[in-house]
Amino acid sequence: MALRLGKFPFLNCIPIYHALETGQVSCEVEIDFVSCFPAELNKRLQVGQLDIGPISSVAYLEMTAECLILPHLSISAPGQVKSVILFSRVPIEKLNRQSLLLTSQSATSIALLKLILTKRFGICPHYQKGELLEANREIVAGLAIGDTALKLTAKRIYPYQLDLAKVWREWTGLPFVFGLFAVRKTVWKKQRETVKRIWQALQASKKWGLSHLNTLAQLYSQKTTKVGSHIYISTYLCHYWQHLDYELSSLHFKSLNLFFHYLREIGEIASVPEIKVAPLED
């Protein structure tokens, strides 16, 4: 029986998944790929509708009883991320008590935004749920992630932009971990060898992807909404992926723990969990 492997439908996942999905890297076990936005993927993994997959970092807070983290895999940014952006029509420091749209696609990005605005800027906007679109001319500011953020940045609709990962780096000196890879504990207990094979395949696929960024950029530039020339898109994609980090090291764990501690300080979470990793390297 195939295990269900989740993935985010964003460009940031391509370097990890492309080689595995296209057969450049093989896996000795059968996999069913399931693509969902982060919030939906979090939910499916938590309730057992998925077996393995990426989750928003903050979603792990609600999954410690159900899931283990896979080592050496993450969706992180050592500095500027380019795809998790606060867009605004006014300077950021003037957003206090202004309406600010929060995308429903990523709980981690929302938590990071609230943390930055509270602790770094000392402001409290009026948060509303909603997607920041070009047509929302009456909206003062909003958080956009993924491909939407990339397109809005390129179109230069909003004069003020705050790259959340860049702020985190300047503030803490650490990379920011947006996504972790997790496996359900019940799946781990019953199918350890299968889980290990999939983890190894993801590692090999990541290695292939990171060594073929130019190839991937040429391929996926043809599949994206064009902003300017084909050459510009291809170059931009490669530059974007080079700003991402897919490792999960001691430095990443340090960053995660600090993030969780700060969230507790501002009252967003009640306690800081112990991060439990599947012993795949034993």
C-alpha positions in Angstrom: 0.0 0.0 0.0 1.4 3.4 -1.0 2.1 6.0 1.6 0.6 9.4 1.0 3.2 12.1 0.7 2.1 15.8 0.9 3.6 18.7 -0.9 2.9 22.5 -1.0 1.8 23.8 -4.5 4.5 26.5 -4.3 7.7 27.1 -6.3 9.7 26.8 -3.1 9.0 23.0 -3.0 10.3 22.3 -6.5 14.0 21.7 -5.6 12.9 19.0 -3.1 10.2 17.3 -5.1 10.9 17.6 -8.9 13.5 14.8 -9.2 11.4 12.4 -7.2 8.1 13.2 -9.1 9.7 13.0 -12.5 11.8 9.9 -12.0 15.2 11.5 -12.0 15.5 10.0 -8.5 13.8 6.6 -7.8 12.1 5.4 -4.7 11.9 1.7 -3.9 8.4 2.1 -2.4 5.2 3.4 -3.9 4.2 7.0 -3.2 0.9 8.9 -3.7 1.6 12.6 -4.0 -1.0 15.0 -2.5 -0.7 18.7 -3.1 -2.5 21.2 -0.8 -1.9 24.7 0.6 -0.1 24.6 4.0 -3.2 25.1 6.2 -5.0 22.2 4.5 -1.9 20.0 4.5 -1.4 20.6 8.2 -5.0 19.5 8.9 -4.8 16.4 6.7 -1.6 15.2 8.4 -3.0 15.8 11.8 -6.2 13.8 11.2 -4.5 10.9 9.4 -5.5 11.8 5.8 -1.8 12.0 5.0 1.2 9.9 6.2 4.2 12.1 5.5 4.6 15.7 4.4 5.7 19.3 5.0 3.9 21.2 7.7 4.0 24.8 8.8 6.4 25.1 11.7 3.8 26.6 14.0 1.4 23.7 13.2 3.8 21.3 14.9 2.7 22.9 18.2 -0.6 21.0 17.8 0.9 17.8 16.4 3.5 16.8 18.9 1.3 13.9 20.0 0.7 12.7 16.5 3.9 13.4 14.5 7.7 13.1 14.5 9.9 15.5 12.5 12.1 14.1 9.7 15.8 15.1 10.0 17.7 17.2 7.4 14.6 18.5 5.7 12.9 21.9 6.0 11.8 24.9 4.1 13.8 27.7 5.6 15.4 31.0 4.7 18.9 32.1 6.0 17.9 35.7 5.2 15.6 37.3 2.7 13.0 34.8 1.6 11.2 36.9 -1.1 7.9 34.9 -0.8 6.6 35.8 2.7 6.0 39.5 2.5 4.0 42.2 4.3 2.8 44.6 1.6 1.6 48.0 2.5 0.5 51.3 1.0 1.9 53.2 4.0 5.1 52.9 6.0 5.1 49.9 8.2 5.3 51.9 11.4 2.0 53.7 10.5 0.0 50.4 10.4 -1.1 50.6 14.0 -4.9 50.2 14.2 -5.0 49.9 10.4 -6.7 47.0 8.6 -4.3 44.3 7.7 -5.3 41.2 5.7 -3.9 37.8 6.7 -3.7 35.0 4.2 -5.3 31.7 5.3 -2.6 29.7 3.6 0.1 29.7 6.3 -0.2 29.8 10.1 3.6 30.1 10.6 3.8 33.3 8.4 0.9 34.8 10.4 2.5 34.0 13.7 5.8 35.5 12.5 4.1 38.6 11.3 2.3 39.2 14.6 5.5 38.6 16.5 7.5 41.1 14.4 4.9 43.8 14.5 4.4 43.3 18.3 8.0 43.0 19.5 9.9 44.8 16.8 7.6 47.6 15.8 5.3 47.9 18.8 2.2 48.2 16.8 -1.1 46.3 16.6 -3.1 46.5 13.4 -6.7 45.3 13.0 -6.2 41.8 11.6 -8.7 40.4 9.1 -8.8 37.2 7.2 -8.4 37.5 3.4 -6.2 37.2 0.4 -4.3 40.2 -0.8 -5.1 40.6 -4.5 -4.3 43.2 -7.1 -8.0 44.3 -7.1 -8.0 45.1 -3.3 -7.2 48.7 -3.9 -9.0 49.8 -0.7 -6.8 47.5 1.5 -4.0 49.3 3.3 -1.8 46.3 3.9 -1.7 42.5 3.8 0.4 39.4 4.2 1.0 37.3 1.1 3.0 34.2 0.7 4.3 31.8 -2.0 3.8 32.5 -5.6 1.3 35.3 -4.9 4.0 37.2 -2.9 6.5 36.7 -5.8 4.0 38.1 -8.3 3.0 41.1 -6.2 6.6 42.0 -5.6 7.4 41.9 -9.3 4.4 44.1 -10.2 5.3 46.7 -7.6 1.8 47.6 -6.6 2.6 48.2 -3.0 5.4 50.7 -2.3 6.3 49.3 1.2 7.3 45.7 1.7 8.6 43.8 4.7 10.4 40.5 4.0 9.6 38.6 7.3 12.6 36.2 7.1 15.0 39.1 6.5 13.7 40.9 9.6 14.0 37.7 11.6 17.6 37.3 10.5 18.5 40.9 11.3 16.8 40.5 14.7 18.1 37.1 15.9 21.0 36.3 13.6 19.3 33.0 12.8 17.6 31.4 9.7 13.9 31.2 9.9 12.2 27.8 9.5 8.9 28.1 7.7 8.2 24.4 7.2 9.2 21.1 8.7 8.7 17.6 7.3 6.7 15.3 9.5 5.6 11.7 9.7 2.6 10.4 11.7 3.8 8.3 14.7 1.4 5.5 13.8 2.9 5.3 10.3 6.4 5.4 11.8 5.7 2.5 14.2 4.2 0.3 11.5 6.3 1.1 8.5 9.7 2.3 9.6 11.6 0.9 6.6 9.1 2.4 4.1 9.3 5.8 5.8 13.1 5.6 5.7 13.0 4.8 2.0 10.8 7.8 1.3 13.0 10.0 3.5 16.1 8.9 1.6 14.4 9.5 -1.7 13.5 13.1 -0.6 17.1 13.7 0.4 18.4 12.4 -2.9 15.8 14.5 -4.8 16.8 17.6 -2.8 20.4 17.0 -3.6 19.6 16.6 -7.3 17.4 19.7 -7.3 19.9 22.0 -5.6 22.6 20.9 -8.1 20.3 21.6 -11.1 18.7 25.0 -10.2 19.3 26.5 -13.6 17.6 23.5 -15.3 14.6 23.8 -13.0 14.4 27.5 -13.5 14.3 27.1 -17.3 11.6 24.4 -17.0 9.4 26.1 -14.5 9.7 29.6 -16.0 7.5 28.2 -18.8 4.8 27.1 -16.4 4.5 30.4 -14.4 2.6 33.6 -15.1 5.0 35.7 -17.1 6.2 39.0 -15.6 8.5 40.4 -18.2 10.6 38.2 -20.5 11.2 34.4 -20.2 14.9 35.1 -19.4 14.0 37.4 -16.6 11.6 34.8 -15.1 14.2 32.0 -15.4 16.9 34.1 -13.7 14.5 35.2 -11.0 13.5 31.7 -10.1 17.1 30.5 -9.8 17.9 33.6 -7.6 14.8 32.9 -5.5 15.7 29.3 -4.8 19.2 30.3 -3.9 17.7 32.4 -1.1 16.1 29.3 0.4 17.6 26.6 2.7 16.3 23.1 2.8 18.5 21.7 5.7 17.5 21.2 9.3 20.6 21.6 11.5 21.2 22.5 15.1 21.0 26.2 14.1 17.5 25.6 12.6 16.4 23.9 15.9 17.8 26.9 17.8 15.8 29.2 15.7 12.6 27.2 16.1 12.9 27.1 19.9 13.5 30.9 20.0 10.5 31.4 17.7 8.3 29.3 20.0 9.6 31.1 23.1 8.8 34.5 21.6 5.3 33.3 20.7 4.8 32.3 24.3 6.0 35.7 25.5 3.3 37.5 23.4 0.6 35.1 24.4 0.2 33.3 21.1 0.9 29.9 22.6 0.7 28.4 26.1 3.9 26.4 26.2 7.1 25.5 24.2 7.1 21.9 23.1 10.1 19.5 22.9 10.8 18.9 19.2 10.9 15.1 18.6 12.8 13.8 15.6 12.3 10.4 14.0 15.5 8.4 14.5 16.1 7.8 10.8 19.9 8.1 11.1 20.2 5.4 13.7 
